[in-house]
């Protein structure tokens, strides 16, 4: 480094793959922000459908088998990453998931560059905490980004890690994409037609992958308890092969007599339009979510959001102001919250809508997340 000249971050983000998900989109957003700020940056992963986003930005992607957990392959990946680091003058390695984090950590250590992590979830500890050893690599970063206070507290409670190493940076929403103004009438009409949605009934949406901890069964039960019998629920998302749970949900809906008031949509590639046609948006997790993107996206679209009173929702929703919390894993509490939301006057809806949009714009935009992350990169470079 030239004397008196500040070193600039040259970042390599490492993750398992580039399919659709929060970790993946966070990586893309940071890559774009670094590129726009004039910083050279790279991404390494096993690839996936979001590779084209990096191509568009002209950010170099190194395709490696980083999804593997095989110890030998982890070591071989570390050698390949070390070569990439040295050949491209990379000075920061940013790991975003456990298996590739081991390869990234070894590579950064051997190459003598800075290593940091983003702790994205409450990784399972396994019987008697046996998986802690595997998970702990996410705490080896010289600095660690926690995506919520919930995750920060999880780290403090379960791992021997200094709070001084942690930086709280909430996940975000792309407010240009998730904005009522951004969704055209054509997209709304297409969404209604493609999904055969009723136009004369209030629509309640639950968006997220179909898995038990996300609590879709709580919605099915709550639909049978609703006073408002006109309400129509959408369960949106892929079950990723968890057919048994999907079948259970449909069977329960039939048993409770609400199968005609619930529609399973599967994956949708126009979530903003689906949110736009919804009256109420749900986040029904029965286990604490690390952050809870669904609640933030619903608020960004100015919708009435109802979320479980656990995990990230306690941070991203202002109860009684930008939405409402209900008792987690409690169908009766959810049903009461849905009836409350559906009975709001137009004036009350407008008040919640404005507060929800303001909450997101003040706290959870892509710009805020990216600015704070780049500040961490610069801070890291100044550390010994």
VMD Tcl script that draws the C-alpha trace (Angstrom):
set ca {
  {0.00 0.00 0.00}
  {1.26 3.48 -0.91}
  {2.12 5.48 2.20}
  {-0.62 7.94 3.15}
  {-3.10 6.36 0.71}
  {-6.10 4.63 2.25}
  {-6.48 0.99 1.27}
  {-9.73 0.23 -0.55}
  {-11.78 -2.90 0.05}
  {-11.41 -5.60 -2.61}
  {-14.06 -8.06 -1.47}
  {-14.75 -11.72 -2.16}
  {-18.20 -12.84 -0.96}
  {-18.47 -16.61 -0.46}
  {-21.76 -18.54 -0.27}
  {-23.03 -22.04 -1.19}
  {-25.01 -21.16 -4.34}
  {-26.86 -18.39 -6.16}
  {-30.45 -19.62 -6.16}
  {-33.39 -17.55 -4.93}
  {-33.17 -16.65 -1.21}
  {-32.29 -14.03 1.38}
  {-28.57 -14.87 1.58}
  {-28.32 -14.85 -2.21}
  {-30.15 -11.56 -2.72}
  {-28.12 -9.95 0.08}
  {-24.94 -11.00 -1.75}
  {-26.20 -9.53 -5.04}
  {-27.22 -6.26 -3.36}
  {-23.81 -5.82 -1.72}
  {-22.01 -6.71 -4.97}
  {-24.02 -4.03 -6.77}
  {-23.38 -1.41 -4.06}
  {-19.63 -2.11 -4.11}
  {-19.56 -1.88 -7.91}
  {-21.48 1.41 -7.87}
  {-19.08 2.78 -5.25}
  {-16.11 1.95 -7.48}
  {-14.85 -0.98 -5.39}
  {-13.62 -4.15 -7.09}
  {-15.48 -7.19 -5.81}
  {-16.00 -10.86 -6.58}
  {-18.42 -13.65 -5.65}
  {-17.67 -17.37 -5.28}
  {-20.44 -20.00 -5.19}
  {-21.67 -23.17 -6.87}
  {-23.76 -20.94 -9.15}
  {-27.48 -20.79 -9.83}
  {-30.17 -18.70 -11.43}
  {-28.94 -15.41 -9.94}
  {-25.59 -15.61 -11.74}
  {-27.08 -13.45 -14.49}
  {-27.47 -10.60 -11.97}
  {-23.69 -10.59 -11.46}
  {-23.15 -10.80 -15.22}
  {-25.32 -7.71 -15.71}
  {-23.20 -5.80 -13.18}
  {-19.95 -7.18 -14.62}
  {-19.00 -8.67 -11.24}
  {-16.75 -11.72 -11.68}
  {-18.21 -14.96 -10.35}
  {-15.99 -17.95 -9.49}
  {-17.92 -21.19 -9.82}
  {-16.74 -23.72 -7.22}
  {-18.50 -26.68 -5.51}
  {-19.07 -24.58 -2.37}
  {-22.34 -26.27 -1.44}
  {-20.45 -29.38 -0.30}
  {-19.93 -30.38 3.33}
  {-17.39 -33.07 2.46}
  {-14.23 -32.28 4.54}
  {-11.83 -33.18 1.70}
  {-13.74 -31.00 -0.77}
  {-13.85 -28.19 1.80}
  {-10.06 -28.28 1.97}
  {-9.72 -28.43 -1.83}
  {-12.09 -25.45 -2.11}
  {-9.88 -23.56 0.33}
  {-6.87 -24.06 -1.98}
  {-8.85 -22.76 -4.96}
  {-10.08 -19.76 -2.96}
  {-6.55 -19.00 -1.76}
  {-5.40 -18.90 -5.40}
  {-8.31 -16.59 -6.31}
  {-7.48 -14.27 -3.38}
  {-3.82 -13.96 -4.34}
  {-4.39 -13.59 -8.09}
  {-7.00 -10.84 -7.69}
  {-5.50 -8.81 -4.85}
  {-8.49 -9.53 -2.60}
  {-8.07 -8.09 0.90}
  {-11.43 -9.06 2.48}
  {-13.11 -12.47 2.41}
  {-16.77 -12.27 3.49}
  {-18.36 -15.67 4.26}
  {-22.14 -16.02 4.40}
  {-22.77 -19.68 5.20}
  {-21.17 -22.41 7.30}
  {-19.74 -25.01 4.88}
  {-18.12 -22.49 2.50}
  {-17.09 -20.42 5.53}
  {-14.63 -23.16 6.56}
  {-13.00 -23.08 3.11}
  {-13.03 -19.27 3.13}
  {-11.54 -19.07 6.63}
  {-8.62 -21.41 5.82}
  {-7.98 -19.61 2.52}
  {-8.04 -16.12 4.08}
  {-5.75 -17.25 6.90}
  {-3.16 -18.72 4.54}
  {-3.37 -15.72 2.20}
  {-2.99 -13.31 5.13}
  {-6.14 -11.27 4.38}
  {-9.09 -10.10 6.47}
  {-11.92 -12.55 7.15}
  {-15.47 -11.63 8.20}
  {-18.87 -13.31 8.30}
  {-22.58 -12.57 8.23}
  {-24.51 -14.70 10.74}
  {-27.76 -15.26 8.83}
  {-29.69 -17.72 11.01}
  {-30.13 -19.57 14.28}
  {-28.25 -22.62 13.11}
  {-29.32 -25.84 14.85}
  {-27.05 -26.87 17.71}
  {-27.77 -30.60 17.44}
  {-27.94 -33.12 20.32}
  {-25.95 -31.86 23.32}
  {-24.72 -28.92 21.21}
  {-22.59 -31.17 19.00}
  {-23.05 -28.94 15.92}
  {-21.61 -25.91 17.72}
  {-18.14 -26.89 16.54}
  {-19.31 -26.83 12.90}
  {-21.34 -23.62 13.35}
  {-18.57 -21.79 15.19}
  {-16.73 -20.86 12.00}
  {-19.34 -18.12 11.61}
  {-17.92 -16.48 14.74}
  {-14.28 -16.62 13.53}
  {-14.65 -13.38 11.59}
  {-12.59 -10.43 12.80}
  {-15.94 -8.68 12.50}
  {-19.34 -10.43 12.40}
  {-22.52 -8.97 10.95}
  {-25.68 -10.00 12.85}
  {-28.81 -9.55 10.73}
  {-31.01 -8.79 13.75}
  {-30.83 -8.29 17.52}
  {-32.40 -11.74 17.80}
  {-29.38 -13.25 15.97}
  {-26.95 -11.14 18.00}
  {-28.47 -12.43 21.25}
  {-28.42 -15.99 19.89}
  {-24.66 -15.69 19.27}
  {-24.01 -14.21 22.72}
  {-26.02 -16.96 24.42}
  {-24.59 -19.92 22.49}
  {-21.06 -19.07 21.41}
  {-17.96 -17.77 23.13}
  {-17.76 -14.58 21.07}
  {-17.06 -10.98 22.09}
  {-19.91 -8.53 21.55}
  {-17.30 -5.96 20.43}
  {-16.79 -8.01 17.22}
  {-20.48 -7.83 16.26}
  {-22.10 -5.26 13.98}
  {-25.90 -5.17 13.79}
  {-27.09 -4.63 10.21}
  {-30.71 -5.54 9.50}
  {-31.66 -7.14 6.20}
  {-33.51 -4.97 3.74}
  {-36.16 -4.51 1.10}
  {-35.60 -3.09 -2.35}
  {-38.04 -0.19 -2.00}
  {-37.90 0.54 -5.73}
  {-39.25 -2.93 -6.43}
  {-41.49 -3.26 -3.36}
  {-43.49 -0.07 -3.76}
  {-47.20 0.42 -4.50}
  {-46.19 2.90 -7.21}
  {-43.96 0.34 -8.95}
  {-46.71 -2.22 -9.60}
  {-48.61 -1.44 -12.80}
  {-52.28 -2.12 -13.36}
  {-51.28 -4.64 -16.04}
  {-49.27 -6.66 -13.51}
  {-52.18 -6.61 -11.06}
  {-54.65 -7.83 -13.72}
  {-52.21 -10.54 -14.86}
  {-51.68 -11.75 -11.28}
  {-55.43 -11.97 -10.66}
  {-56.04 -13.83 -13.93}
  {-53.06 -16.20 -13.73}
  {-53.94 -17.26 -10.19}
  {-57.71 -17.13 -10.68}
  {-58.19 -14.87 -7.67}
  {-61.58 -13.54 -6.53}
  {-61.95 -9.78 -7.01}
  {-64.86 -9.35 -4.60}
  {-63.35 -10.92 -1.45}
  {-60.67 -9.77 1.01}
  {-57.38 -11.57 0.35}
  {-54.97 -12.72 3.06}
  {-51.49 -13.73 1.88}
  {-48.89 -15.93 3.53}
  {-45.72 -15.91 1.43}
  {-42.69 -18.10 2.12}
  {-41.41 -21.61 1.60}
  {-43.80 -24.27 2.83}
  {-42.27 -25.84 5.89}
  {-43.73 -26.54 9.32}
  {-41.76 -23.92 11.25}
  {-43.14 -21.22 8.95}
  {-46.56 -22.02 10.44}
  {-48.83 -22.46 7.41}
  {-50.91 -24.92 9.47}
  {-51.70 -22.11 11.93}
  {-53.29 -20.13 9.08}
  {-55.34 -23.15 7.97}
  {-56.67 -23.59 11.51}
  {-57.29 -19.85 11.94}
  {-59.36 -19.73 8.72}
  {-61.91 -22.05 10.38}
  {-62.20 -19.65 13.34}
  {-62.61 -16.44 11.34}
  {-65.84 -14.48 11.80}
  {-65.32 -12.99 8.34}
  {-66.30 -15.92 6.14}
  {-65.61 -14.00 2.90}
  {-61.87 -13.92 3.53}
  {-59.78 -15.85 1.00}
  {-56.27 -17.02 1.93}
  {-53.28 -17.52 -0.37}
  {-50.44 -19.82 0.66}
  {-47.60 -18.84 -1.64}
  {-44.28 -20.67 -1.91}
  {-42.56 -23.91 -2.78}
  {-42.57 -26.90 -0.45}
  {-39.12 -27.86 -1.83}
  {-40.15 -31.49 -1.87}
  {-41.86 -31.46 1.55}
  {-44.95 -33.00 -0.02}
  {-46.07 -34.65 3.20}
  {-46.55 -31.29 4.93}
  {-48.37 -29.80 1.92}
  {-50.72 -32.80 1.84}
  {-51.30 -32.44 5.58}
  {-52.24 -28.77 5.11}
  {-54.73 -29.62 2.36}
  {-56.17 -32.49 4.39}
  {-56.61 -30.23 7.45}
  {-58.28 -27.55 5.29}
  {-60.72 -30.16 3.97}
  {-61.40 -31.54 7.44}
  {-62.12 -28.04 8.80}
  {-64.31 -27.16 5.81}
  {-62.15 -24.29 4.57}
  {-60.59 -25.90 1.48}
  {-62.63 -23.58 -0.80}
  {-61.29 -20.51 1.02}
  {-57.58 -21.36 0.75}
  {-55.52 -21.45 -2.44}
  {-52.03 -22.92 -2.79}
  {-50.14 -20.96 -5.42}
  {-46.64 -22.46 -5.35}
  {-43.71 -20.26 -6.36}
  {-44.46 -16.81 -7.74}
  {-42.01 -14.56 -9.51}
  {-44.10 -11.40 -9.06}
  {-44.39 -11.14 -5.28}
  {-44.95 -7.33 -5.32}
  {-48.04 -7.79 -7.52}
  {-49.36 -10.57 -5.27}
  {-48.87 -8.31 -2.25}
  {-50.62 -5.49 -4.10}
  {-53.80 -7.56 -4.52}
  {-53.70 -8.62 -0.86}
  {-55.55 -6.87 1.96}
  {-53.63 -8.54 4.79}
  {-50.11 -10.01 4.79}
  {-49.01 -12.64 7.31}
  {-45.84 -13.91 8.90}
  {-46.86 -16.97 10.95}
  {-43.54 -18.51 12.04}
  {-43.79 -20.79 15.07}
  {-40.02 -20.64 15.61}
  {-38.14 -17.33 15.76}
  {-37.21 -16.02 12.32}
  {-33.73 -14.56 11.99}
  {-35.23 -11.42 10.43}
  {-38.58 -12.01 8.73}
  {-38.47 -10.62 5.20}
  {-42.18 -11.31 4.48}
  {-43.29 -8.82 7.15}
  {-40.97 -6.13 5.78}
  {-42.05 -6.66 2.16}
  {-45.71 -6.44 3.20}
  {-45.07 -3.19 5.07}
  {-43.12 -1.77 2.11}
  {-46.25 -2.34 -0.03}
  {-48.35 -0.49 2.56}
  {-50.35 -3.56 3.61}
  {-51.74 -4.51 7.02}
  {-49.13 -6.95 8.32}
  {-49.79 -9.48 11.10}
  {-46.74 -11.29 12.48}
  {-45.86 -13.81 15.20}
  {-44.60 -12.15 18.39}
  {-41.18 -13.86 18.24}
  {-37.80 -13.43 16.56}
  {-37.10 -10.77 13.96}
  {-40.72 -9.59 13.79}
  {-40.27 -7.96 17.20}
  {-37.71 -5.67 15.54}
  {-39.12 -5.07 12.08}
  {-42.76 -4.37 12.94}
  {-44.00 -1.67 15.32}
  {-46.93 -3.32 17.10}
  {-50.12 -1.28 16.79}
  {-48.41 1.27 14.50}
  {-47.01 -0.38 11.35}
  {-48.87 -3.66 11.85}
  {-49.86 -6.01 14.64}
  {-48.24 -8.91 16.48}
  {-50.22 -12.00 17.46}
  {-49.35 -14.86 19.79}
  {-47.03 -17.30 18.05}
  {-48.33 -20.82 17.35}
  {-51.85 -19.76 18.37}
  {-54.52 -20.08 15.68}
  {-57.15 -18.30 17.82}
  {-54.86 -15.29 18.31}
  {-54.19 -15.18 14.56}
  {-57.91 -15.45 13.73}
  {-58.68 -12.55 16.08}
  {-55.90 -10.46 14.51}
  {-57.19 -11.23 10.99}
  {-60.77 -10.28 11.94}
  {-59.41 -7.05 13.46}
  {-57.44 -6.24 10.28}
  {-60.40 -6.98 8.00}
  {-62.72 -4.77 10.06}
  {-60.52 -1.64 9.89}
  {-62.06 1.45 8.35}
  {-60.50 2.97 5.21}
  {-59.11 5.79 7.34}
  {-57.50 3.33 9.79}
  {-56.07 1.29 6.91}
  {-54.54 4.42 5.43}
  {-52.93 5.30 8.76}
  {-51.36 1.83 9.10}
  {-50.30 1.84 5.46}
  {-48.44 5.14 5.77}
  {-46.78 4.08 9.05}
  {-45.72 0.72 7.54}
  {-44.10 2.34 4.49}
  {-42.36 4.92 6.71}
  {-41.03 2.19 9.01}
  {-39.39 0.42 6.06}
  {-38.03 3.60 4.45}
  {-36.56 4.80 7.76}
  {-34.97 1.51 8.80}
  {-34.83 -1.28 6.24}
  {-33.86 -0.02 2.79}
  {-31.21 -1.53 0.54}
  {-29.26 1.74 0.75}
  {-29.08 1.60 4.56}
  {-27.95 -2.04 4.58}
  {-25.33 -1.51 1.86}
  {-23.93 1.71 3.37}
  {-23.53 0.04 6.76}
  {-21.91 -3.06 5.22}
  {-19.39 -1.02 3.22}
  {-18.59 0.89 6.43}
  {-17.79 -2.48 8.07}
  {-15.45 -3.38 5.18}
  {-13.59 -0.08 5.63}
  {-13.46 -0.55 9.40}
  {-12.08 -4.06 8.95}
  {-9.26 -2.90 6.71}
  {-8.07 -0.48 9.41}
  {-7.90 -3.22 12.04}
  {-4.61 -4.88 12.97}
}
mol new
graphics top color blue
foreach p $ca { graphics top sphere $p radius 0.5 }
foreach p [lrange $ca 0 end-1] q [lrange $ca 1 end] { graphics top cylinder $p $q radius 0.2 }
display resetview
